[in-house]
Amino acid sequence: MPNSPSQNGRPSSMVIKKAQSVIPAHLVAEAISTLQGLDLRWSGPITPTEMQYVEQYVFAKYPQYCNGLVEDGLKMIDVDSLSNNDESFETVADNKQKSPRIVGNRESFSSSATSGMVDIDNTQLEPSRLLDILTRKTSFLGNFVSIPEIQAQNRALKHCGLSEDEYLVLFMPNYKDAMMLIGESYPFFKGNYYLTIIAEESDYIREFASQRESKVISAPETWLDLRIKGSQLSQNFRRKCKHSPKGLFAYPADVSGTTRLSMHWISEAHRNSWHVLLDATPLVFSEGQRLPLALHQPDFVLCTVDNTHAHPSKITCLLVRKRSFDTTSSSP
C-alpha cells in the first residue's frame, strides 16, 4: 500500500496508521460523569488529567474506539498510541454453551505426582483457559485497566488482606461463571478428589469433577468446627492418595459467624497437599474490615466488592494465586 501524507503534512514514513475516528461526545460525557466530585452538568474545557481518564475509560468499556481520537477544541489526542495490539481477550461467554470437558492433558499433571509428600507451593496447575487468560493479562503490553477497575481491584485485595504481587484479580459476570471457570480450569481426573463444603445448589464445580471421574466428597458445615478433636475434615485431608496435590478443597468463609476461625483450614489443607478455594462472597465488609488471608494464601478466593460507578451494585471477583498459575517463569 503506497504511503500517503497525513493531514498535518508530515510524511507517514515506515508507519501505517489505522483509520481513526472521533470518540462520540456522549461517551466523553459518560466517562466524565463517573469522576467523583464533578457535577453531572459538567461541560468543558476538559483538563489533561480528565482527558487521560476519558481515554482509559472509553478504551476499557468500548474497545471499538481503541484507535479513536478525543476532541478538545483544536487539539486532538491520539488514543491509538495507547495500544498497538488488536487481539482481544477471550471472554467467558465463548464457552457458555459447552458442556464440561477435560481441558489440557490430564496425564501431564498426574505424571508429575510423587508418592511422597511434596511442597504444595512448588506444584503448578496444568495449562487451561484460566491460565491463558492470566497469561494474557500479565503479558499483553498494550493492556491497561480503567481507574474504576483499579479501584475495584484494590478493594478486593484490601478486603482479603492480600497483595497484588501475589494475586491476580479477575472480574467475573457473576458467581456462577466464576465457579464454572474454576471447575473448567482445575485438573480433575480419576484418582484425585474434590472435597467441598459449599451448598450443592451453589456448587457449579461438582459437575466438572464428576465428568472427569474425580471423587467428589460432600461434607457438612459442622466439619469446620475446630472444637471437635480429630475432626473428619482433618482425616480427609490426610487420606492416602497416589497423586499430589490430592485435589481441590472448597469451603465458605462465613459459617455461623466463625469467619476468622475457619481460616485455619486453608493452612491445614496446604500442609496435606491440597489446593484451596475460599468462597468469601457472602461476607459484607465494613470500612477497615478484612479477611486474615496474608498468612494462609488460598489458591482461589471468590469475593464481591461494591460497584460505585454503575450497575450492578456488586462486582464478583476471582482472586488467583500467581504461584499456582505461574505465568512468568517455567515450572521448577
Protein Blocks (a to p, Z undefined) as FASTA:
>chain_A
ZZdddfkopacehiacdddddddfklmmmmmmmpghiafkbccdddfklmmmmmmmmmmm
mmmlmmcccdehjaccdfklmpccfbdcddfklmmmpccddehjfklmmmmpcfbdcdfk
lpccdddfklmmmmmmmmmmkbccdfklmmmmmmmmmmnopafklpccdddfblklmmmm
mmmmpccdehiacddfbdfklmmklmmmmmnopacddddfklmpmklghiaklmmmmpcc
fbdcfbdcdddfbgghimmmmmmmmmmmmmnopacdddfklpccdehiacdfklnopabd
cdddddfkbccfbdcdddddfklmcckbccZZ
